[in-house]
Amino acid sequence: MVTICTRLRNEPAVRAIAETHDPVFYAAGTHPMSAAEEPLATVDELVSLAEHPKFVGIGETGLDYHYTAESADIQKRSLRIHIEAAQRTGLPLIIHARAADADMADILTAEHRNAPYSCVMHCFSSSEALAKAALDLGFYLSMSGIAAFPKSRDLRNIFAAAPVDRILVETDAPYLAPPPHRGKRNEPAYTAHTARVGAQLYGLDYAEFAARTQANFERLFAKAAAYKAAA
């Protein structure tokens, strides 16, 4: 699994989790909702962090206009810095997108045209249009507990229309616990409930869907897979 640092000043503590627990890897970046409060990351800073053997992704970064639209300009600057770091390191970008679909699709597409990179749309709950834009670029969509909520039929339809080899499963812990734990503190074990919903969407049994999403993870987070293979 990958645990994500969303403020770079917390990177040492998140790194320590990955160093302590063999199955845990980590990523780091500046969350868009914090972009105006935190020092602007530099490409060199992110590239330097990527030298750690268990650092496997760039982000979480992205755009969030739901709560923090007033910082849109600094969010875009931060996003482009993270994209360049992903391009330079070859590590996947981890994207948070909320209420910013058009700008997100435009920036991801333009920057990918400049230099290709891999990416996962973390905790995906955006529009069909953004899903298509991401999938057209070869990106992955990550299914959180939101996909298991009873009223999330439209979101489930978006996932069902995506290729199963582009799907990941995640917690967004401690938030967004799926039923029957909704409203409680989320934890990694609860991905099983989300995965059962995913299996139903694709007409697969649980074990096969779990194996497919594990293979997707290892394809996208190749550095984690290589570390496991070398261990």
N, C-alpha and C positions, 0 to 999 in steps of 0.2 A: 504494500500500500504506500501511498504518497501523502505525507502531511505537508500542508502549505503554510508558509510564513507570509503574512500580508502586510507587514511593516518591517523594513529591513533592519531596524534597530533591535528587533526580536530574533534576528537570524541565529545568533549563538544558541539561544534556548531551543529553537526548533531543530537546529543541527544536532544538539545533544540528544534529542529524542531518537533521531535516526542512527546516531552512533551507538546508542544503548541497546536498541532493539533490531535484531538482524533483519526481519522482514520489512522494516520501515525505511523508506527513502524520503527525500524532501525536496521541495521547491521553494523559491523565495522571489518576492517582488513587492511592488507597492499597489495595494488595492485601490481602484479608482475612487472609492468614497473617502480615502485617506490622502489622495494625491495632493490636495491643497494644504494639508496639515504637516506632511512629512517632507524632509529634504528630497529634492528631485534625484532619483537614482541616475547613475551614469552607466553607459554601456560597459565601460571598463570594470566598474564595480561588479556588475552582474556576471561578466565574463570571468572575473577572478573567483567569484563564488562557485562557478561551474567547475572549477578545478577539483573540488571535493569529490571523492569517488561515489558518494551517495546523493549528490545533488543532481537531480534528473529532469528538472523542468524550470522554465522561466515564467514567473508569475505567482501569484494571481495578479493580472493586470486587466485593463479593459475600459469600458465606459458605463457609467451609471448616471442617468439623467432623472431617475425617479426621486431620489433624495438630494442629489448634489449637482443639479444641472448648472448651478452658478459657477462651478469649477470646470466646465466642459473644456475650455481651452487648455488648462494644465493637464487634465485627464488625457487629452489627445497627445500632448507632448510626451507625457509619461508612457503612454501606450506605444508610441513610435520608438522610444528608447528600448523598451522591452522587446519589441519585434526585432530591432537590430541585434540585440543580444541573442535572440533565438536564431537569427540568421547566421551569426558569427560562430555560435557554439554547436549548432546542429541539434540542440535540445528543443523539445516541444514547448510551445507557448500555451499558457493556461489562461483562458479568457473568461472574464465576468462581463456579462452584457445585460443591461436592464434599461428599458425605455429609451434605447439609443440605436435601434436596429439599422436605420439607414446609414448613419455615420459609421457604425461598426462594420457593416458590409463593405462600404466604400474604402475604408482604411485597410481592412484586411486584404481586400482584393488588390488594391493599388500596390501595397507593400509586397505582396506575394508575387506580383508581376515584376517588381524590381529584383527580388531575390527570393526563391522559394523557401518555405519553412513549414514545419508541421505544427499542429495545433489541436487542442481540445476545447470545445465550448463547454466550460465547466457549469455544472448545475443548470443545464439548458432548460429554459422556460420561455423562450422568445418566440418570434413569429415563424410561420412556415417559410416566409421569404428569406429570413436570416439563416434558417436551417439549410435551405437550398444553396444559398451563397457559400456557406461553410462546407457543405458536402461537395459542391462543385470544385472547391479548392483542395479536396482530399482530406479535409479535417474530420474530426470525430465529435460526436455529440455525447455528453455524459448525462446519464439518467439519475436523478436524485429522488428522494422521497416524494417530491411534488408529483411525479408521474404516477404514484400510487394513490393520490388523493381522489376521492370519489368524483369531485367536480372537474377533474383534469382530463376530460375526455378529448378535448381538442389537442392537448399536448401529447396524449398517448397516440393520437392519430398521426401526428408529426413523426414521432419515433417509429411507428409501425411502417411508415412510408420510406424510412431510411434503410440503407443496407445494414444487415446485422453485423457485418465486419467493420462497422464504424461506430459501434456503441460501446460505451463504458458505463460502469455503475459506481456510484459514490454516495457518501453520506451528506456532505456539507456540515458535518458535525461541528458544534453541538446542536445545529438547527435542523429543521425539516425532517424530523423522524417520520417514517412511513407508518401507516396503520399496521398493527394495532397499538403502536407506541406514539401516535401523533400527539404533539403538545408536550412530550417529555424530552429529556436530554437524549440527543441522538448519539449513536456509537457505531463503530464499524460493523459489528455483528448484524445490525439491522439492514445492511445492504441485501441480506438474504430475502427480505420481504419485497424490496424493490425489484430484485432480480426475478422473483416469482411472477411479478406483474409483467416484466419484460419477456419472460419465457412465453406467457400467454399471448402477448402481442405478436410474437413471431411463430406461434404454433410449435414451439419446441418444448421438450421436457426440461425440467430445471437443471439437471446435470449438464445437458448439452449447451444450454444458454450460458451457464456459468463457465464452461470450458471455452466457449466462443469469446466471451468478454474478457476472460483471462488472456487468451491469445491476442486479442486486440490491445490490451494493456501492454503486453510484452513487445508488440510490434511498435506501438507509439513510444513507450518509455524503454527504448532499446538499451539504454545505459543501465537501467535497473535489471533487465533481463541478462545482460552480459555480466553484471556483478554477481548475480545468482549463479550463473553458469560457471563462473571462475571460483566461486566460494568452495 
